[in-house]
């Protein structure tokens, strides 16, 4: 069965919000840095905990840090060093959308991930 996707923003948002976990992984992909793109012959890959990313957009543009956690529910990343100060003075991590980062170093501790990328022949 082929599912048609509506053009209406309301239905687009609802589809993302109600998406099952196995499709949410697609929302968590980010572009690779040019040298990694050339090495692995792929444009983007899913972000995992331990990857080093560079923030491209927003107040924290050009900040680089390791991904501390990936929030599947909200499809956001927590990057080490990207903090915002609350009104009471405490610092909390600032969630970032995966489309606003670029992966500069991959976490290849998982052998399955290395196989999927092709090992960079």
C-alpha positions in Angstrom: 0.0 0.0 0.0 1.4 3.4 -1.0 0.8 6.1 1.5 0.3 9.6 0.1 1.8 12.4 2.2 -0.3 15.6 2.5 1.2 19.0 1.7 -0.6 20.6 4.6 1.8 21.7 7.3 -0.7 20.6 10.0 -0.6 17.0 8.7 3.2 17.1 8.2 3.7 18.0 11.8 1.2 15.4 13.0 2.9 12.7 11.0 6.3 13.6 12.5 4.9 13.8 16.0 3.0 10.4 15.8 5.8 8.6 13.8 6.7 5.1 15.1 10.3 4.6 16.5 11.6 2.7 13.5 10.9 5.7 11.2 12.0 8.3 13.7 15.6 7.3 13.0 15.4 8.9 9.6 14.7 12.3 11.3 18.0 11.9 13.2 20.3 12.0 10.3 22.8 14.7 9.7 25.2 15.6 6.8 28.8 14.4 6.9 31.9 16.7 6.7 33.4 16.8 3.2 36.3 14.5 4.1 34.0 11.9 5.6 31.6 12.2 2.7 34.4 11.4 0.3 35.8 8.6 2.4 32.4 6.8 3.0 30.8 7.8 -0.3 27.6 8.9 1.5 26.0 12.3 2.1 24.4 11.8 5.5 24.2 9.3 8.3 22.2 8.9 11.5 23.7 10.7 14.5 24.6 8.4 17.5 25.9 9.1 21.0 29.7 9.6 20.8 29.8 11.3 17.4 31.6 14.6 17.2 29.5 17.3 15.5 29.8 20.9 14.5 26.8 23.2 15.0 26.1 25.1 11.7 23.1 27.3 12.6 21.8 29.3 15.5 23.4 31.0 18.5 26.0 28.2 18.8 27.2 28.2 15.2 30.8 26.9 14.8 30.7 25.2 18.2 32.1 21.6 18.1 31.4 18.9 20.6 30.6 15.3 21.3 27.0 14.1 21.2 26.1 13.3 24.8 22.6 11.9 24.1 20.0 11.6 21.3 16.4 12.2 22.3 14.2 9.9 20.1 10.9 11.5 21.4 11.7 15.1 20.4 14.3 14.2 17.6 16.9 16.4 19.2 20.6 16.1 20.1 22.4 17.1 23.3 25.9 18.3 22.4 28.6 18.7 25.0 29.4 22.3 25.6 26.2 23.7 24.1 24.5 25.1 27.2 21.9 27.9 27.9 21.7 29.8 31.2 18.3 29.9 32.9 16.9 32.8 34.8 18.1 31.5 38.1 21.7 31.2 36.8 21.8 27.4 36.3 23.1 26.0 33.0 21.1 23.4 31.1 21.9 21.6 27.8 20.4 23.2 24.7 18.7 20.6 22.5 19.7 21.0 18.8 18.0 19.7 15.7 20.1 17.2 13.7 19.6 19.1 10.5 21.6 22.0 12.0 24.8 20.0 12.7 27.5 18.4 10.6 29.2 15.2 11.6 33.0 15.7 11.8 34.0 12.5 13.5 32.1 9.2 13.6 31.8 6.9 16.6 32.8 3.6 15.1 32.9 1.5 18.3 29.8 -0.3 16.9 31.0 -2.8 14.2 27.6 -2.9 12.6 27.7 0.8 11.9 31.2 0.5 10.3 29.9 -2.3 8.1 26.9 -0.2 7.0 29.2 2.7 6.1 31.3 0.4 3.9 34.5 0.8 5.9 35.9 3.5 3.5 37.6 1.5 0.8 
